[in-house]
Amino acid sequence: MVRAMKFKPDLEITAEPYQRILHEIKKRKKQLLVTIFQISKRSVTSQAVYRQLRRTIRHLRNK
């Protein structure tokens, strides 16, 4: 039990950069979803923009 408590701060320090990266990915994904919703709501005839946004979301999801 004492050893587990001893290493907990080390684990938190190690995990911090990964948590920041995960937070950034989630934030960007949310922004892209809002953008896609706005584009689809306006019925944009150009599907190229929509396709590129979908590709970006897939790319972020697969990271």
C-alpha positions, 0 to 999 in steps of 0.5 A: 500500500505504501509503495502504491501511494509513493508512485501515485505522484509520479504517475500523475506527472507522467500522465499529464502531457497525455491528458492535455493531448487528449483534451486538445483532440476532444476540443478540436473534434467538438469544433469540427462537429459544430462546423459540420452541423452548421455546413449541413444546416445551410445545405452547402452544395459543395461537398468537398468541404464536408468531405474534408471535415469528415476526413479530419474527424476520422484522422483525429479519431484514429490517433 
